[in-house]
Amino acid sequence: MRDILKLVDQLIEVAEEEDRKHKIKHINSKAETTVGEGFMVFHLKQIKKYVEERRENDFKSENNRPE
């Protein structure tokens, strides 16, 4: 799962850069589209959160298994 989190972090990094470029380009013409996180950034962060929660739950369940 560590590799998945690394990949998602890299995707977030790229999406944030694209979002930043979009905001700079549209700040004077379509300012309402420059507020908040972009679609991709938001959803990639949700995926990261989900993967982290799954990882944590998997870790907990492994430690609670009877031997």
Secondary structure, 3 states (H helix, E strand, C coil): CHHHHHHHHHHHHHHHHHHHHHHHHHCCCCHHHHCCCCHHHHHHHHHHHHHHHHHHHHHHHHHCCCC
